[in-house]
């Protein structure tokens, strides 16, 4: 919903980190979707473009597989978000 996307944007403006974790059951892969990427897809849909995103549109460096007993190693992806400067 639009109010949720707006909340996420406001949260990031206050130096928070907003993201989604998506699980692709057929591929057994988790995906970390940072707010910046969500906003891109959201705006595209609002402007009359595609209303969904394709798997191949996603940055594969945000794919996650469990390792060392950690089912969803999303902290590494949060660090990647900081490193890329995607948040304030």
Secondary structure, DSSP 8 states (H G I E B T S, - for coil): -HHHHHHHHHHHHTT---EEEEEETTTTEEEEEEHHHHHHHHHHHHTTS-SS--GGGS-GGGEE--BTTBS--THHHHHHHHHHT---
